[in-house]
Amino acid sequence: QKEVEQDPGPLSVPEGAIVSLNCTYSNSAFQYFMWYRQYSRKGPELLMYTYSSGNKEDGRFTAQVDKSSKYISLFIRDSQPSDSATYLCAGGSTLGRLYFGRGTQLTVWP
Amino acid sequence: DAGVIQSPRHEVTEMGQEVTLRCKPISGHDYLFWYRQTMMRGLELLIYFNNNVPIDDSGMPEDRFSAKMPNASFSTLKIQPSEPRDSAVYFCASTPENPGPDTQYFGPGTRLTVL
């Protein structure tokens, strides 16, 4: 079993839709959780991170972690065509190593 | 800051040839990671270094793969001999000594095609 599981999609939604991206993890040692965004033919870039259970909001993006169920979510409100990318969830600890999901490919069409 | 630098950006080679990928981490970063990304398996960690010393190479697929970090500003990932199934995008990333969730930066990647 991979440390982090993520449905690769693809996911296609119209502009303005609310997008929900989800992952599960198995490693209880994870201390923080990240979402990376990767545009086509680019390296992953950090979008958001959170340490604890609960929600963290940044503009149109909300990251949610439920440690009791080992579930990670990213919500995108008012999605835009520029949000079209692959979204990778990851878990990590102070040791520095990150464990990534496979990524979910998102397309937002105008 | 120039960020993590990788070269070449694209590499096309024939099966059996030696391939060398290069990475320059961000100055002052003490950890360096090599990842491989494919559609089927996603982003996989191959090996990582701390202060130029390999810490975990359990992700290296087989003996054909080797990685070195001769100094704090340079690392190589070598595949010899290369095979078509090695075709993937290889990323290098770096992070400082006390890594946190917002400190791992990725390079642009090297797209490798083995014919």
Interface residues (C-beta under 8 A of the other chain):
Chain A: Q6 P8 Y32 F33 M34 R41 K42 G43 P44 E45 L46 Y49 T50 Y51 L88 G92 T94 L95 G96 R97 L98 Y99 F100 G101 R102 G103
Chain B: V4 Y31 F33 R41 G42 L43 E44 L45 Y48 N50 D56 F91 A93 T95 N98 P99 G100 P101 D102 Q104 F106 G107 P108 G109 R111
